[in-house]
Amino acid sequence: MDSGAETRLTLRGIEVFVAVVEECALGAGARRLGASASAVSQQIANLEAALGARLIDRAARPFALTPAGQLFHARAVAILGEIGKARAELADVDLTAFRRLRLAIVDEFDDAILPRLLEKMAAIYPDCSFAVRSGLSHENLAALESRSVDLIIAADLDEEPDWAERHGVLRDPFLMVVSEALSAQPVEALLQDHPLIRYSQTQVLGRLIEAHLRRLRLSPPRRFEIATNAGVLSTVRAMEGWAVTSALAYGSEPGQHRGLIPRALPFPGFARTISVTARRDQMGALPARVAAALRLLLAEDVASGVGAMPWLDGAFRILTAEP
C-alpha cells in the first residue's frame, strides 16, 4: 500500500465500501451515494491504507472482493448496524434528535397524504430535514435494504425480511372498476367481452392481482398492461374495459374518476397491507410514530371510501398497533 496515503479509518470510508459492495461496482456505489466516482475510489483507497490490505480485486471482471475484503465486509455491515442502534438509542432518549430522515413511499401517497404526513412529522421533529422519494413497493424495499433510505411506506411483499421491522397501517382491499358505458352490462358479459386493463407485473399491485386471478383460474386475454395507476384508470375509460385495483389506488386518483364506476369484485375478494418498514432496531421509536401518524391521517380517507363504496365496510380499515 502507498505509505503516503491517508491511514485514518473513517465511518464514511466504511459506508462507501459497503455501498460499493452492495452495488457490485464503484460507479454504481458512487451514484447511490450521490458522490463522484473519483471521490469513492479515493475513500476505498484510504480505507485499504488504514487497514493495510487490499479489499477489492480491481483486475476481476465481474466485480469481486479479495479474501480480506470478504472478511471486512461482514465486519463493516456489523459496524454500521451498531452505529444505527446507537443512534436509535440516543433518539429514544430525545425523540426530537433526528436531524435527517430519508423516506420512500408508494406512489398512491404522493398527492394527498404525503403533505399532511410531513406537516405532522415536522411538528414532532422540528430540527429534522426530510428527503422523500416515491416508487414501487419492491423498489422502496430494495432502497431500504441498501440503506439509501431510512424508512419506507409500502405494500407488504410475500415475507418480511429478517432484517426489517414492520408496522401495519392499512388493510387495502381490491375492487373492480368499469367504464361507465358498461354499467348496465351483466358481470359475465363484461368479463368475457370487454378488455381487462392490467397493472404491469413490475408492480407489487400487478403481481398481487395476477396471483389472485391465477388462484381463481381466471385468464382474461393479456392485451393491455399499464405501469401507472392513472394510466390504468384512464385506459379503462378510453377502451370501455375493466380493471382490478385497490381502494387506496382508486381513491388516490380522483381526477381519473370521471366515466368510471367502482364495483365489488364479482369473485372472492382479497387485500394488500400497507406498512411502515425500517431496518430492525435502527430507528428507535420513529417507525412506530410514523405508523401512528399515518393511521390518524388515513382514518378520514377510509371513512370517505367506505361511505362512497359501502361494500368495503370492514374490509377497508385501519390496522391496530401491535402491543
C-alpha positions, 0 to 999 in steps of 0.5 A: 500500500502507498505509505503516503496515503491517508491511514485514518479509518473513517465511518464514511470510508466504511459506508462507501465500501459497503455501498460499493459492495452492495452495488457490485461496482464503484460507479454504481456505489458512487451514484447511490451515494450521490458522490463522484466516482473519483471521490469513492475510489479515493475513500476505498483507497484510504480505507485499504491504507488504514487497514493495510490490505487490499479489499477489492480485486480491481483486475476481476471482471465481474466485480469481486472482493479479495479474501480480506475484503470478504472478511471486512465486509461482514465486519463493516455491515456489523459496524454500521448496524451498531452505529444505527442502534446507537443512534436509535438509542440516543433518539429514544432518549430525545425523540426530537434528535433526528436531524435527517430522515430519508423516506420512500413511499408508494406512489398512491401517497404522493398527492394527498397524504404525503403533505399532511404526513410531513406537516405532522412529522415536522411538528414532532421533529422540528430540527429534522430535514426530510428527503422523500422519494416515491416508487414501487413497493419492491423498489422502496424495499430494495432502497431500504435494504441498501440503506439509501433510505431510512424508512419506507411506506409500502405494500407488504411483499410475500415475507418480511425480511429478517432484517426489517421491522414492520408496522401495519397501517392499512388493510387495502382491499381490491375492487373492480372498476368499469367504464361507465358505458358498461354499467348496465352490462351483466358481470359475465358479459363484461368479463368475457367481452370487454378488455381487462386493463392490467397493472404491469407485473413490475408492480407489487399491485400487478403481481398481487392481482395476477396471483389472485386471478391465477388462484381463481383460474381466471385468464382474461386475454393479456392485451393491455398492461399499464405501469401507472395507476392513472394510466390504468384508470384512464385506459379503462375509460378510453377502451370501455374495459375493466380493471382490478385495483385497490381502494387506496389506488382508486381513491388516490386518483380522483381526477381519473374518476370521471366515466368510471364506476367502482364495483365489488369484485364479482369473485372472492375478494382479497387485500394488500397491507400497507406498512411502515418498514425500517431496518430492525432496531435502527430507528428507535421509536420513529417507525412506530410514530410514523405508523401512528401518524399515518393511521390518524391521517388515513382514518378520514380517507377510509371513512370517505371510501367506505361511505362512497363504496359501502361494500368495503365496510370492514374490509377497508380499515385501519390496522391496530398497533401491535402491543 
